[in-house]
Amino acid sequence: MVAGPNNPGMELDLAWIKEVRVNLPAVKRRAETLGTRRTVKQQWQAAWLLKAVTCIDLTTLSGDDTPSNTSRLTLKAARPIREDLIKAMDAEELKITCGAVCVYPSRVKETVQFLQKYGASQIPVAAVATGFPSGQYSLNTRLQEIRMAVEAGAREIDIVINRTLALQHKWKEL
C-alpha cells in the first residue's frame, strides 16, 4: 500500500461492499425530479454557481495537447469567470478559481509553471495516471507513472482502475 502525507490509506475491507443495498426504484424516482424542482432559492443561485465553479477540475486529456493548450487551460482555471461578471456580483474578494487542473503526467511540470505564471499556484495540478484510459498497464508501470507525476509537481492523482476486474467483482485483484 502506498501512503502519502495526506492519505495514509487503509486496508481493503470487502465486508462493507457486500453489505451495500440500493433502493433502485427510489433512486430512479428521485432522479426523475431533479430537473423539475428548483432546489436552490433564487437569491442564492449565483452563490451556489460560484461555489460549483470552485469544485470543477478543468481537464485536458487530448493526445495532441501542446504547451499552448495547457497555458489556455491554466489561465481559464485561474480566471474561470469573466471579470465584468465577478464585479457585477461584487465577488472580487472571493478570488474564485477552479478546483484543479487535470492533465497527463507528461504535462504536469508545464502546468505547474503556467499556474505560477498566472499567480494561481494554489490551484492543485491533478494527473490522470495508471494507464488512462484503460487501466490495463502493469502495476510497476502504473506506480512509476504516479511517481513521475508527483515528482513533476502533481498534488492529486486520478487513478484509473482496471474496469474488467471491477466488472468481474475481483476487488482484491483490483
N, C-alpha and C positions, 0 to 999 in steps of 0.2 A: 504494500500500500504506500503510495506516495503522499507525503504530508507537506503542506506548505504553511507559511506563517499565519494565514487567515483561515485555513481549513484543515484541521488536524485529521480529518477523515474519520471513518468508523468501520467496524466490522460489518460484513453483509449479514443481515438477519432476514431470511426469506419468510419467516412466520407472518410478518405484517402484510406481505404481498398476498399470501394465501387467504388472509382474513378480510381483504378489501371486498366490499359489496357495493354495487352501484344500482340505484333505483332508476333504471333506464327510462321508463315512462315519465317519471318526474323530471328527469334531466331534459327530455325532449319537450315536455310541456313548458318548462321554464325557458328553454332556448327559443321556442316559438314566440314568446312575448318580448324578447329583448329588443326587437326593432319597433315594437308598438308602444312602448312605455317610455316616458321621459323619466329617467332615474335621477337626474341631477336638475335641481331647480334652476330656472333660467338665470337668476342673478349670480349663480356660482359656475355656470358653464365655462366661461372664459378661464377662471381659475383652475378648473379641473383639466381643461385642454392644455393649459400651460404646464400643469403637473405631468400630464401624459407625455408631453414632449421630453421631459427630463427622464422618462423611463424608456425611451426609444434608443436602440443601438443602430446607428447608421452603418450599413454593411455594403461592402463591395467584394464580391467573390467571383469576379469575371476572370477568365483565363487570360484575357488580354489587358489586364489593368496596367496602367502606366503611372509614373510619379505625378503626372498632371491630373489623372483621375483621383488619385489619393489626396492630392492637395485640395481639390474641389470638395471632396467628401469631408475632410477635416475642417475646412472653413465652414461648411454647412453645419457640422456638429457644433462648432464654436459659436455660430450665429444662426440658429435654426429658424428664427422668426424675423421678418423684416423690421428694421429699426423704427419705421414710422408706426407700425402696429404696436410695438412694445411701448413707444411713447404715448400712443393713444390710450393704452391701458394703464398708464402710469406704473409700469412694471420694470423700469430700468434697473432699480436696485436689486431685483431678483436674480439678475445675471443668468438668465435661462440658457442652458446648453443641453445637448443630448446626453443620454446616459453613458454611451461608449461609442467607440468606432471599432468595427469588426472587420478584419482583413485576414488574408492568408499570412502564415508565418513569415514568408519572404518579404512582406510589405510592412512588417511591424516597425522596423527601425525608422524607415522614412515617415511613417505615420506619426510616431513619437516626435520626430523632428518638426514635422508640419504643425502639430498641435502646440509645440513650444513656440514656433514662429508666430502663430496666431494668438498667443497669450492664453492658451487653453490647456496647459499641461495637466490640469486637474482632471481632465476627461480621460478615463482609462482606455487603453487600447486592448481590445479583445482579439485573440487569434483563434480562428477555427482550425483545430488541429486534429490529429489522429486519423488522417486519411479521408478528409472530406472529399466528396460527399458519401462515399460508400462505406467507410469504416472497415474496409477489408484488409488493411495493412497489418503487418506483423506487429506484435506487442513492442518489440525493440524499436522498430521504425516509428511507431506512434509516440513512444516515450522520448525518443531523440527529437522528434518534431516539437514536442512540448518544451523540452529543454532549450532548443534553439529559439523558440518564440519568447520564452521568459528571459533568456539572455539578451535578446534584442529589445526588451522593454515591455512586453505584454504583461498586463496586470490581471487579465482574465483569460481563461482558456475555455473555449466552447468545444466540448469533446463530442465527437461523432461516434455513436455506438454501432456495433455490427447488428444491423436490423435482422439478419437471418437468425442470429442467436436469440434476439428478443422475440421474434415471431414464433420461434420454437420453444419459448419459455425456458431457455437454457441460461438461467440467471447466474449461476456460479461461473460458467464459462465466460459469460459476458463480463 
